[in-house]
Amino acid sequence: MLRGPAAALLRRLAPRVSGGGCGGATRRRLPTPIAPSLLARFSSAPTASSSSPPPSSSAAGRDEEAEDEEFPTLSNSYAGAPLSISVDRSGLYNPPEHSHEPSSDSELVKHLKSIIKFRSGPISIAEYMEEVLTNPQSGFYINRDVFGESGDFITSPEVSQMFGEMVGVWAMCLWEQMGQPEKVNLIELGPGRGTLLADLLRGSAKFANFTKALNINLVECSPTLQKIQYNTLKCEDEPVDDGKRTVSKLCGAPVCWHASLEQVPSGSPTIIIAHEFYDALPIHQFQKASRGWCEKMVDLAEDSSRFRFVLSPHPTASLIYLSKRCGWASSEELEKVEHIEVCPKAMELTEQIADRISSDGGGALIIDYGKNGIVSDSLQAIRKHKFVHILDDPGSADLSAYVDFASIRHSALEASDDISVHGPMTQSQFLGSLGINLRVEALLQNCTEEQAESLRTGYWRLVGDGEAPFWEGPEDQTPIGMGTRYLAMAIVNKKQGTPVPFE
């Protein structure tokens, strides 16, 4: 039930449907080194296996013999025992045959193949993801606008302006709990087009003390998306004594861009928003085989024409993080899974967030699709709103994985004793508790019939579960609710108490 500061703020939101987001349908502390006895639990002596075609993206439930056949291990030439180092000079006198025929491979595919060939062995799925998504020249996010109906996928802010407005209500409530500081860093991780933040600022326009306090910081690595965000936030450059500064004309707040959270200046109370950011952080995948837990890797087929999955025959460095994640799980939970996904960068990012909130005050809101427990084999690729194979034409599709909210909670709590973690709760519960029902009713009283239809559709996508029962349009355009598939979690400084609406 909506009450207290959230209710008061909601009643004062701008009563109109905005132009942005109303329409269309639609990434420190190192863990303790793994002990030899513990390491033995995860991997034993390597065994060789023959090559095979690439697998499907999901392989849960197969027996171990089938696993070894579908995900071949590397030959023992990669992993000999005892360890020895030698230099192969044969290439200096017998260079490999070189073809002058033009290659149809993209620059990113050539780059990935060169890494694997240079190392004479496979790369982790995490390294594959990082190159595919954020390679400075050819990464999926770097040189294109991937959001919206004309892109590859649609996020909640693109569905309806109400999403950004409700996040704005949460941010203002947290600001009040912080004692209404005169200066606050508002940080968004991976802002996309800037739609969420623009709707947040429009919705909070009547709260002058809040918007006047804001210093906006956007963590974004894509130059293309930075330009789009600049326009979405109605930014202009103003002269100042030491040069110029960028200001959003939506609220008059200064705006800065950064490549990472570490680059954002500290020292001021902080509000961090991470919406669909954790799901794109690179993951490591592990599979249970006859010899224990083995890391799943990306290698080249024997003819080097395509990529394939293999199982590493020897322990990898990321087993440190697997042991850490397993330490947070119960034996019953571990017995049920054949695959485990681990995201070291999510752990490290969460530690950074917890440390900053601990020292500066404030809080963070994380909203993403995932589960409150071990994630097993969830990696997926989406191109033009359709699922494709993970290894198909790298760089042309988005790669993402379910977010392990239990791992986020443990990482935050281990990083600082001065913070508290709340949730996760479903997106439907989060938005409903903040008053999205009241908001949609208010907007429906002041809009056209076309806008009303968009609002009803957007509302269902944000809080509904499954297909919308009221839909009368084409079946392939039926709104699908995100309400239970997406979860919300808050990390806050303990001094501020429990944040809305996690009471």
N, C-alpha and C positions, 0 to 999 in steps of 0.2 A: 504494500500500500504506500502510495506516494505521500510524503509528509515532510515537514521541516523546511530547510533551506532549498531543497530541490523543488518543492512545490511553489515556493515564492518566486524563485528564479524562472520557472517554467511559465508562470502567469504573465511575466513581463517580456517574453520573447517576442521578436518581431512577428506580427500576425499574418504576414503575407507569404505566399509561395515564392521562393527565390528562383532566379534563372538557373543557378548551378545545381546540378544533382537531382533536380525534381523530375526531369524528363525521362529519358530512355530506360528501356528495360535493361530491360536490362540495360645486418649481423654486431687470470693474471697470476692470479695465483695458480701455480702448478700443483696438481694433486700429488699426494705422497707416492713416490715410485712404487711400482707394483712388486711385491715380494715374489721370489722364485717359486715358493710353494703355491702362491695364489695363481701365478702365471701358468703353472702346470694344469690348473683347472680348465683353462681356456684353450690350450693348444698343446698337442703332443708332436711326436716325430712326423715330418711330412711324408706324404705318399704321392707318387706320380700318377697321372691319369691322362687319358687321351683327350684330344680336342673334340669340340662339338659345336653345333650352331648356337647362336645367341638365344637365350631363354626369353620367356615372357617376363614382364615386370613383377609378377606375383608368383611365388613358388611355395606357399605355405602348405604343409601337410604331406609333402612327398617323403618317401622313405630315404634313408641315408644313401643307399646305393644309387637311387635316382638322382639325388642331389649331386653326388660326385660326378655322375655322368653328365648332368645338364650344366653344371658350373665346373668345368675342368680345373684342376689345380695346375700350377706351373711345374715344369720338370725340375728334377733335383739340381739341375745345373744352376738354378737361381739361388739355391739355399744350402749348399753343401755343408758338411760338418766334419771336422772342425773348420771354422771360418778361416779362409785364406784370401789374400789379395794378389792379383797378378795383372799385368798390363798386356793387352792384346795389341801387338804391333803389326799384325798381318795386313791390316788395312792400309798401312803406309806403302806397302809394296804391291798389294793386290787390291786396288780399289774396286768396290762393287760396281756391277754393271749399272749404267745410268741411261735412262730413257729420255729422249728429247720430245716425246709425245706430250701434248698438252694434257694437264690433269683437270678433271671436272670437280675435284675437291674444293670446298670453300677454304678461305684462308684459316678459319678456325679449325677445320678438320685437319689441314696440313700441320697446324701448330700442335694439335693434340697428338697426331701420329709422330711428330718429331720428338716430343717429350718421351713417349713410350719407347721409341727406337733408341734414343740417346741413353736412356736408363737401362736398356735391355731387359725391360720388365714392365709390369702394369702400374697404373696409378690408382689411387683410392677413388671411390665414388665422390668423396668430398672435394678432391682436387678437380675431378671432372666437372662437378657442379659449379665450382668457383670459376673455372675457365669459361664454361658455357654461358654463365649468367653475367659475369662482370669482367671478362677479358677487355682491356682498355681499347682494343681496336674492333673486336668483333662480338663482344658479349651481348647476350639477348637484351639486357636492360639499357645498354649504353647509348645506342644510336637510333632508338625508335620509341614511339609512343605505343605501349603494349596494352593500354587500359581501354575499357569501354567496349561498346558493341562493335566498333570497327577494328578493335585490337584483338587480343588473344583471350582475354578473360575480363570479367566484370567484378568489381569490388563493391562493398556495401556503400561507400560514399557516392559511387556513381549511380546507385540504385535510387536513392532518395536523399534530399536535403536534410531529412529528419535525423539521419544517422549522425552527421556532423553536429547538428544542434544538440542532440542528447549527450554526445561526448563533451560539448561545450558546457552543458549543465553540470556534468561531473567535474570538469576542470574548475568551474567557478565555485562549486561547493567545496572542493579541496582547497582552493585559494582562501575561502572564508575560514576553513578549519586551520589554515596556516597563520591566521591572524591578519589577513588582507595586507601582505607586504607591499611596499611601494614599488619594488622591482622584483620580477620573477622571470626566470628563463622558461619559455614554453618551447619544448623540443619535440619535433616529430621525426621519427625514424622511418625512412623510406616513404616520403609523402605522396608518391604517385604523381598525379596531375596537380595536387594541391587542393583538391575538391573538399576533402574533410575539413582542412584548416580554414578554407574560405567560408564554408557553411558555419563553422564554429564562430568565426569572427563576425559574420553577419548576424547570427543569432544572439550574440552577446553585445551587439552594438549599443544597446540602451544602458549597459553597465559600464559607464565611463571610467570609474576607478579601476575596474578590472582590466579593460583594454589599455588604459594609460600605463599600467604597470608592466605590460608585456614587452619582453625582448624575444623575438621569434628566431629560432634556430632550426634549420632544416638539414638533416643528415641525408645527403643524396650524392651518389657517385656518378650519375648519368648527366652529362652536359645537356643532352636533349631535354630530359625531364626538368632540369633546372630552369631552362628557358620557359617551358610550359608553366611551371610553378610561378615564375616571375609574372607572367601574364595573368594567371588565375587569381593571384593575390593582389592584382592591380598595383604592382610595384612601380615606383619611380625612384630615380637617383637624385639625391639632393646634395648640394655643396655644404661641406662643413670645414672647420678650421684646418684639419689635417688631410683634406681631400674630398671624399664624398661618402655618403651612406645610402643604403637602399631602404625605402620605407613603403609599407603597404598602405595604400589609400583606403582600404577597408576599415582601418582602425587607427592609422597613424603610427603604428609600431615599427621599429627597425627590424629588418630581416637580414639574416646572414646564412650562408650555405657552408657546410662542412663535409669532409669525406668520411668522418667517423665521429662517434660520440666523444672520444678522447679529445678531439679538437675543440669542442664546445667549451668556452670559458666557464670555470666553476666559481663558486663564492656567493651565488645568489640562490634563493629558494627555487626549486625546479619542479616543473610538471612535464613528464615525459609521456608521449603517446606512441605506442608501437602497434599499429594496425596492419595485419598481414605483412609483417616484417620478419618475424622469426621463421615462418614457413619456408623462406627462400635461403636461409642460412645453410651452408653445406653440411651434409650428414655423412657418417660412416655407417655402413651396413655390415652386420655380422650374421652368419648362418651356422646353425648347429649341424655338424657333420660327424662322421664316425670317429674322428680324432679330436673332437671338441669344437669350441667356437672358432670359426675361421672368418677372416675379413673378406668380404666380396670386393673384387677389384675390376677395373676396366682395362682390357688388353686388346691387342690387335689379333685378328685371325691370322692363320699361317700364311695366307697370300697377301696380307696387309691391306686387303680391300675394304674391310669393315671392322667395326669394334665388336667385342664380345665380353661377357662376364666370365671371370674366373675366380676361384677361391685361392687365397694365398696359402702356400704350404708351410709357412713359417710365421712366428709371432710378428705382429706389426706394432709400431709405437702407439697407435690409437687404442690398443688393448688396455692401456692405463685408464682411459675414459670408460671403456666397457666395464672394467672392474669397479670403477666408481659408481656407475649407474646401477650395476647389479647389487652393490652394497646398499643402495636405497630401496631395493625391491625385496619383497618377501619370497621365500622359497616356493610358495604356492604359485605366485605370479610368474616366476622364472620357469617353472615346470610346464606352463601352458604355452610357451612360445618357442618357435623354431627359428625365428629371426628377431634381431634387435637392432634398432636404429639409435645411434648416439650422435649428438650434435655438440662437439666441444666449443664451437663459437657461440652457441646459445648459452652455455655455462659461463663462458668468459664475459659475454655481454651482460648477463644478469648480475655477475659480480661487480662489474663497473657501475651498473645502475644502482645496486644496493649500496655501494661505497659512496656514490655521489649523494644519494638521498640521505644516507646516514650523516654525512658531513654538512650538507647544505640545507637539508629539510626538503619537504615536498613529497612527491609520489610519482608512480608510473602506472599507466593503464596499458595492459597487453590484451589485445583481442585478436584471435586467430582461430583457424580450424585445427582441431587436435583432440587429445584425450588426456585424462588425468591419470596417467600410468604409462607403462612401457609401450612404446610404439613399435609395431612389427611390420616391416615391408610395406611402407605407405608411399614410397617415392613415385611420383607421377610426372608425366610430361603433357602439356596442353598447348595445342597450336590451333588458332582460330576457333576457340571454344570446343575443340574436340580432343579426346585423349589419343596420344600417339606413343610409339615405343620410345623408351628413354634414350636409346642410342641412335635413334633415327635422325639424321641431318642435324647434328649438334649446332646450337645457336639459333635455330629457327623456332624453337618451342620453349615455353617456360617450364622450369623444373621446380618442384616444391614437394614438401613432405609434411606429414602431420606434426604438430608441435606437442612435445612432451611437457605438459604443464607441471607434472610432479617433479620433473628434473629442474624446471625453473624455480619451483618453490624451495627445493633442497639447496640449490645453488645460492639463492638469495639469503636464506637463513644461515648458511654456513659462512657467508661473506661478512655479515655484520649482526651484532646483537641489538642494534639500535633500530632495526626495521621490523615490520610485521608484514605478512603476506595474507591476502584475503582472496577467497575463491579457489578454483574457478567456479563460475556459474554460467549458465547458458546465455547466449546473446539475447534470447527472448526474455529471460528473467531480468537481465541487466537493463535493457531498453524499456521493458514494461515497468520496472520499479522506478525508473527516472521519469516516467510519464509520457511515453510515446503515444499511448492511447488518447490522452487529452490533447496532445499536439496535433495528431492527424484530424481529430474532430474540429479543432479550431481552424486548421488550414482548409478543410472541406467547405467551410462557410464563406470563404473568400477566394474562390477560384473558378475557372471555367470548367465545363464538363470534361474536356480533354485532360486538364490538369487533375481533376478529381479521379479520373480513371488511372492516371499515372500514380497518384498518391495511394490509392487502394492497392494497386499492384506492388508498388514499392514497399508499402507497409507489410504485405504478406511475405515478400522476399526477405525482409529484415527479421521478422518475428515468427513467421509460420514454420510448419514442419511438413515437408513433402509438397505435393502438387496443390495449387490453390483450388478450392472447391467451387469458387464463384466464376472461374474463367470460362468464357464463351468464345474465345478466339481460336486461332489455329493451334492444333495440338503440340506442334513443335515449338511453340512460343509460350506454353503454359508456365506461369511463374512457379519456381521451386523455392520453398522457404529455407533460409539459412539459420533459423532460430535456434535449433538444437545442435547443429553441426559446428557452430562457432561458439567458443568459450571466452569469457572475460575474467581477468585476474588483475588485482591491484597490489603493488608494493609501496608501502608508505613508511614515513618516519613515525616511530611509536608515539612521539610527543603529540601528534595530531589526532590520535584516536583512530577509530574505525571509519573508513571512508564510506560515503554514500555510493551505492545502495547495498553495501555488504554487511549491514548491521545484523 
